[in-house]
Amino acid sequence: MTNERAAKVPRKAYEKELLRLQTELVKLQEWVRAEGARLVVVFEGRDAAGKGGTIKRVAEHLNPRVARIAALPKPTERQRTQWYFQRYVEHLPAAGEIVLFDRSWYNRAGVEHVMGFCSKEEYQLFLRQCPIFERMLTEDGILLRKYWFSVSDTEQQERFRRRLEDPLRHWKLSPMDLESISRWEAYSRAKDEMMVHTDITEAPWYVVESDDKRRARLNMIAHLLESVPYHEVPPPVLELPDRPPSTGYQRPPRDLQTYVPDHAARL
């Protein structure tokens, strides 16, 4: 099903539903912690497809000690000599943790393959080993969810243009991103080939139409919540204690400490 012709989600409706879904994400987090579950969510897709914004909304109200984002940099020279999946294994969750992969081991099936950063043999080995690797994860009890964010070429081009013109988002744009424009079809073929080999029963791919970022965020979060059999865990009963009476403590003079200048007073 495609949402290309669907009207954009109104902001007020989006914000109301996002808040409801984020409240459910907190409940999911508490269930993961209480049950000792391990949840991995993989975010993949084209450049400027909306992965980062969605991850931000997913993690916004979660406890960073429970839910963390894994966005790995380029491998070091030592890591290049390791088994390909090894450095990703280091970031997998322990009991009671959630890991959100902002790009993942699928780099090899996408940018590394298209840009020639890996050999043909390494690429073929990845396609053979990846389904085995993911079956090992799920057999060990890890809840693995994989989302592919799909954006049209015209929308991607427009998002690149806005990033180029916006000083707050210019850092999001790299020469590698711009290269993806001229290699659109190569990336499309790579994605199709990746899906053929890695869309497995134990860990299927879920495609998120993301030309409308608000719709994409709501759809992805709602699907994640529906896919995990969590339930609300009653929070501990807490009571705010009364403040004890003073024992004579006096604060040191203010001029003994260095305070941040009141920049706000100049506004």
C-alpha positions as CSV (number, residue, x, y, z in Angstrom):
1,M,0.0,0.0,0.0
2,T,1.3,3.5,-0.9
3,N,0.5,6.8,0.8
4,E,1.9,9.0,-2.1
5,R,-1.5,10.6,-2.7
6,A,-2.7,10.7,0.9
7,A,-3.1,14.2,2.4
8,K,-0.4,15.2,4.9
9,V,-1.3,14.6,8.5
10,P,-2.4,17.9,10.2
11,R,0.0,19.1,12.8
12,K,-2.5,19.1,15.7
13,A,-3.6,15.6,15.0
14,Y,0.0,14.5,14.6
15,E,1.1,15.9,17.9
16,K,-1.9,14.5,19.8
17,E,-1.3,11.0,18.4
18,L,2.4,11.2,18.7
19,L,2.1,12.0,22.4
20,R,-0.3,9.0,22.9
21,L,2.1,6.7,21.1
22,Q,5.1,8.0,23.1
23,T,3.2,7.3,26.2
24,E,2.8,3.7,25.0
25,L,6.5,3.5,24.2
26,V,7.2,4.3,27.9
27,K,4.9,1.4,28.9
28,L,6.8,-0.8,26.4
29,Q,10.1,0.3,28.0
30,E,8.9,-0.6,31.5
31,W,7.7,-4.0,30.2
32,V,11.1,-4.6,28.6
33,R,12.8,-3.7,31.9
34,A,10.5,-5.8,34.1
35,E,10.5,-8.8,31.8
36,G,14.2,-8.7,31.0
37,A,13.4,-8.6,27.3
38,R,15.8,-7.6,24.6
39,L,14.5,-5.4,21.8
40,V,16.5,-4.4,18.7
41,V,15.0,-2.0,16.2
42,V,16.8,-1.5,12.9
43,F,16.2,1.8,11.0
44,E,17.4,1.6,7.3
45,G,16.5,3.5,4.1
46,R,17.7,6.0,1.7
47,D,19.5,9.2,2.7
48,A,17.0,11.9,3.9
49,A,14.3,9.3,4.2
50,G,13.4,10.4,7.8
51,K,15.1,7.7,9.9
52,G,16.8,10.1,12.2
53,G,13.7,12.1,13.0
54,T,11.7,9.0,13.7
55,I,14.4,7.6,16.0
56,K,14.4,10.9,17.9
57,R,10.7,10.7,18.5
58,V,10.9,7.1,19.6
59,A,13.7,7.8,22.1
60,E,12.5,11.3,23.2
61,H,10.8,10.2,26.5
62,L,12.6,7.0,27.1
63,N,15.2,6.3,29.8
64,P,18.6,6.4,28.1
65,R,19.8,3.8,30.6
66,V,17.2,1.4,29.1
67,A,16.9,2.6,25.4
68,R,20.0,3.7,23.6
69,I,20.8,4.7,20.0
70,A,23.6,2.9,18.2
71,A,24.9,5.0,15.3
72,L,28.3,3.5,14.5
73,P,31.1,5.5,12.8
74,K,33.3,4.2,10.1
75,P,35.1,1.1,11.2
76,T,38.7,1.4,12.4
77,E,41.5,-0.4,10.7
78,R,41.3,-3.1,13.4
79,Q,37.6,-3.5,13.0
80,R,38.1,-3.9,9.2
81,T,40.0,-7.2,10.0
82,Q,37.2,-8.6,12.2
83,W,34.3,-10.7,11.3
84,Y,31.9,-8.2,9.7
85,F,29.1,-8.5,12.3
86,Q,31.5,-8.4,15.2
87,R,31.4,-4.7,15.9
88,Y,27.6,-4.7,15.8
89,V,27.3,-7.6,18.2
90,E,29.0,-5.4,20.8
91,H,26.0,-3.1,20.8
92,L,23.3,-5.7,21.1
93,P,21.1,-5.3,24.2
94,A,21.4,-7.2,27.5
95,A,18.3,-8.1,29.5
96,G,16.0,-5.2,30.0
97,E,17.4,-3.0,27.2
98,I,16.3,-1.5,23.9
99,V,18.8,-0.7,21.1
100,L,17.8,1.5,18.2
101,F,20.2,1.1,15.3
102,D,20.5,4.2,13.2
103,R,21.8,2.3,10.3
104,S,23.1,-1.2,11.0
105,W,25.0,-4.2,9.5
106,Y,23.0,-3.4,6.4
107,N,25.5,-0.8,5.5
108,R,27.3,-3.6,3.6
109,A,24.2,-4.3,1.4
110,G,23.7,-0.6,0.6
111,V,26.4,2.1,0.7
112,E,29.4,-0.2,0.9
113,H,28.2,-2.3,-2.0
114,V,27.1,0.6,-4.2
115,M,30.1,2.8,-3.5
116,G,32.6,0.0,-3.9
117,F,33.8,0.1,-0.2
118,C,33.6,-3.7,0.0
119,S,34.6,-6.4,-2.5
120,K,32.1,-8.5,-4.5
121,E,33.1,-11.5,-2.4
122,E,32.5,-9.6,0.9
123,Y,29.1,-8.5,-0.4
124,Q,28.0,-12.0,-1.4
125,L,29.2,-13.4,1.9
126,F,27.1,-10.8,3.7
127,L,24.0,-11.8,1.8
128,R,24.6,-15.5,2.8
129,Q,25.5,-14.8,6.4
130,C,23.0,-12.1,7.3
131,P,19.9,-14.4,7.5
132,I,21.9,-16.9,9.6
133,F,23.0,-14.1,11.9
134,E,19.5,-12.8,12.4
135,R,18.1,-16.2,13.0
136,M,20.7,-16.7,15.7
137,L,19.5,-13.4,17.3
138,T,15.9,-14.3,17.3
139,E,16.5,-17.9,18.4
140,D,18.3,-16.5,21.4
141,G,15.2,-14.5,22.3
142,I,16.0,-11.1,20.9
143,L,13.0,-9.2,19.5
144,L,14.3,-7.9,16.2
145,R,12.3,-5.4,14.1
146,K,13.6,-4.0,10.8
147,Y,12.1,-0.9,9.1
148,W,13.0,0.4,5.7
149,F,12.1,4.1,5.1
150,S,11.1,4.6,1.5
151,V,11.2,8.1,0.0
152,S,10.6,9.3,-3.6
153,D,13.4,10.8,-5.6
154,T,11.7,14.2,-5.8
155,E,11.1,14.4,-2.1
156,Q,14.7,13.3,-1.3
157,Q,15.9,16.0,-3.7
158,E,13.8,18.6,-1.9
159,R,15.0,17.5,1.5
160,F,18.6,17.7,0.4
161,R,18.0,21.3,-0.9
162,R,16.5,22.3,2.5
163,R,19.5,20.9,4.3
164,L,21.8,22.7,2.0
165,E,20.1,26.0,2.8
166,D,19.5,25.5,6.5
167,P,22.6,26.2,8.8
168,L,21.0,24.1,11.5
169,R,20.8,21.1,9.3
170,H,23.7,21.6,6.9
171,W,25.7,19.1,9.0
172,K,23.3,16.3,7.9
173,L,24.4,16.7,4.3
174,S,27.6,15.0,3.1
175,P,29.2,14.4,-0.2
176,M,28.1,10.8,0.2
177,D,24.5,11.9,0.4
178,L,24.8,13.9,-2.8
179,E,26.4,11.0,-4.5
180,S,23.2,9.0,-3.8
181,I,21.3,11.3,-6.3
182,S,23.4,10.1,-9.3
183,R,23.3,6.5,-8.0
184,W,19.5,6.3,-7.4
185,E,19.0,3.3,-9.5
186,A,22.0,1.5,-8.2
187,Y,20.7,1.9,-4.7
188,S,17.3,0.7,-5.8
189,R,18.8,-2.5,-7.2
190,A,20.9,-3.0,-4.1
191,K,17.8,-2.6,-1.9
192,D,15.8,-5.0,-4.0
193,E,18.6,-7.6,-3.8
194,M,19.0,-7.1,-0.1
195,M,15.2,-7.7,0.4
196,V,15.3,-10.9,-1.6
197,H,18.0,-12.4,0.7
198,T,17.1,-10.9,4.1
199,D,13.3,-10.6,4.2
200,I,13.0,-13.8,6.3
201,T,10.1,-15.1,8.4
202,E,12.0,-14.8,11.6
203,A,12.9,-11.2,10.9
204,P,10.9,-9.7,8.1
205,W,11.3,-6.2,6.6
206,Y,8.6,-3.6,7.1
207,V,8.5,-0.8,4.6
208,V,7.6,2.7,5.8
209,E,6.4,5.2,3.2
210,S,8.1,8.4,4.3
211,D,7.3,11.2,1.9
212,D,5.1,12.6,4.7
213,K,7.4,12.5,7.7
214,R,4.6,12.9,10.2
215,R,2.7,9.9,8.8
216,A,5.8,7.8,8.6
217,R,6.6,8.4,12.3
218,L,3.1,7.6,13.5
219,N,2.9,4.5,11.3
220,M,6.3,3.1,12.3
221,I,5.8,3.7,16.1
222,A,2.2,2.3,16.0
223,H,3.5,-0.8,14.1
224,L,6.3,-1.4,16.5
225,L,3.9,-1.2,19.5
226,E,1.5,-3.6,17.8
227,S,4.3,-6.1,17.0
228,V,5.5,-6.5,20.6
229,P,3.3,-8.4,23.1
230,Y,3.9,-5.9,25.9
231,H,1.5,-5.0,28.7
232,E,1.4,-2.2,31.2
233,V,3.6,-2.8,34.3
234,P,2.2,-1.1,37.5
235,P,4.7,1.5,38.6
236,P,6.0,1.4,42.2
237,V,4.0,3.4,44.7
238,L,6.0,6.5,45.6
239,E,5.2,9.3,48.0
240,L,7.0,12.6,48.3
241,P,8.5,12.9,51.8
242,D,8.1,16.0,53.9
243,R,11.2,18.1,54.0
244,P,13.0,17.8,57.4
245,P,13.4,20.9,59.6
246,S,16.6,22.9,59.2
247,T,19.6,22.0,61.2
248,G,21.2,25.4,60.8
249,Y,22.9,25.1,57.4
250,Q,23.8,28.4,55.8
251,R,24.7,28.7,52.1
252,P,28.1,30.3,51.4
253,P,28.2,33.8,50.1
254,R,27.3,34.0,46.3
255,D,30.5,35.9,45.5
256,L,32.6,32.9,46.4
257,Q,31.2,31.0,43.3
258,T,31.4,31.8,39.6
259,Y,28.0,32.0,38.0
260,V,27.0,31.8,34.4
261,P,26.2,35.3,33.0
262,D,22.5,36.1,32.7
263,H,22.4,36.1,28.9
264,A,18.6,35.8,29.0
265,A,18.3,39.2,30.7
266,R,19.6,40.9,27.5
267,L,16.8,39.6,25.4
